[in-house]
Every structure is written in structure tokens, then in C-alpha cells.
Amino acid sequence: MKLTALISAVLLSIIPTFAVAGDDPTLYFITPQDGDVVSSEFTIQFGLRDMGVAPAGVEKDNTGHHHLLIDVDTLPPMDAPLPKSDQVRHFGGGQTETSLSLPPGKHTLQLVLGNYAHIPHKAPVISKKITITVK
């Protein structure tokens, strides 16, 4: 019995775990909006409709947490935990806003919702990519 539990735990730790998204979830930016001109430090507010926000590590149906992609041309793989980097910021505490500093110029921003293990949902919940200009 203990061996079966151990094998199950090992398999669950190496097999990607996909969460199912809500019926019609929408992930979006409240602020800034596409085309906005912002100062070098600005606030970003994340919006989510038809799903809930839960911190990383909390496994609950129809929930996830935000990942902010900055100047990313190609989406990371949607079947593995999202990488953490300067271009892929994790908000595993369930945060719905952040302050960000970027150098002057044009930048793209996009959101991806990850499950409790930072893996995008089976039907990925991704925002529209927006472009902002930092003055």
C-alpha cells in the first residue's frame, strides 16, 4: 500500500497537471490600455472574468494566478510550468496589480493565467497582447 502511494506521488510530480478553465474566461489589462503612453514607473492592473484568482500552490477549480509577459515575441510552451525570468513575471501570491519600471520606448505586455503549478490551463487563458510606450 505504501509503495502504491509513493509511486502515485512520483507520477503526479512528473506528469504535467492541467486545470480546466471556466466556460468563457477572459484575461485582460484594466490599465494600461493598448497604445497608452506611460511614465518609466507605472501600475499594471490585471482583469479576469469567469474565473477566480488563487495563489500558486492552491489547487481549486476554475482558478489560477497571473503571469506577465514583457516584450515576448513567442509564447512559452503551454504544457509546462511557465519559466520565471525578467520577461516572464510570476504573481503566485494571487496579486492582481503591480508596479513596473521599463526603459523608454515601445514595449509589449501580455498575460497568461497559470494553475497552482504555474502551468497554463488545458485551454490556455491568455490576454490580448498590448503595446505601450514608456516616455
Residue pairs with C-beta under 8 A, 6 or more apart in sequence:
16 79
16 80
16 119
17 115
17 116
17 117
17 119
18 79
18 115
18 119
18 121
18 122
19 59
19 61
19 62
19 63
19 64
19 115
19 116
19 119
19 121
19 122
20 61
20 62
20 121
20 122
20 123
21 51
21 62
21 64
21 113
21 121
21 122
21 123
21 124
21 125
22 50
22 51
22 62
23 50
24 50
25 48
25 49
25 50
25 51
25 62
25 113
25 125
26 47
26 48
26 49
26 50
26 125
27 46
27 47
27 48
27 66
27 111
27 112
27 113
27 125
27 126
27 127
28 46
28 47
28 48
28 49
28 111
28 127
28 128
29 44
29 45
29 46
29 47
29 109
29 111
29 127
29 130
30 45
30 46
30 47
31 43
31 44
31 45
32 38
32 42
32 44
32 109
32 130
32 132
33 130
34 128
34 130
34 131
34 132
35 130
35 131
35 132
35 133
36 132
36 133
37 132
37 133
37 134
37 135
38 132
38 133
38 134
38 135
39 134
39 135
40 101
40 102
40 103
40 104
40 134
40 135
41 99
41 100
41 101
42 99
42 100
42 134
43 97
43 98
43 99
43 100
44 68
44 97
44 98
44 99
44 100
44 109
45 96
45 97
46 66
46 68
46 91
46 95
46 96
46 97
46 111
48 66
48 96
48 113
48 125
50 62
51 62
51 63
51 64
51 113
51 125
52 60
52 62
52 63
53 63
53 64
53 65
53 66
53 94
53 96
54 60
54 63
54 64
54 65
54 94
54 116
55 65
55 92
55 93
55 94
56 65
56 90
56 92
56 93
56 114
56 116
56 117
56 118
57 92
57 116
58 116
59 115
59 116
60 116
63 115
63 116
64 113
64 114
64 115
64 116
64 121
64 125
65 90
65 91
65 92
65 93
65 94
65 95
65 113
65 114
66 91
66 95
66 96
66 111
66 112
66 113
66 114
67 82
67 88
67 89
67 90
67 91
67 111
67 112
67 113
67 114
67 118
68 88
68 89
68 91
68 98
68 100
68 109
68 110
68 111
69 75
69 76
69 87
69 88
69 108
69 109
69 110
69 111
69 112
70 86
70 87
70 88
70 89
70 100
70 102
70 107
70 108
70 109
71 87
71 107
71 108
72 87
72 88
72 108
72 110
75 110
75 112
75 126
76 82
76 83
76 88
76 112
78 120
78 124
79 119
79 120
80 119
81 114
81 117
81 118
81 119
82 88
82 90
82 112
82 114
82 118
82 119
82 120
84 90
89 98
90 114
90 118
91 98
92 118
102 134
103 134
104 134
104 135
105 133
105 134
106 131
106 132
106 133
106 134
107 131
107 132
107 133
107 134
108 129
108 130
108 131
108 132
109 129
109 130
109 131
109 132
110 126
110 127
110 128
110 129
110 130
111 126
111 127
112 120
112 124
112 125
112 126
112 127
113 120
113 121
113 124
113 125
113 126
114 120
114 121
115 121
120 126
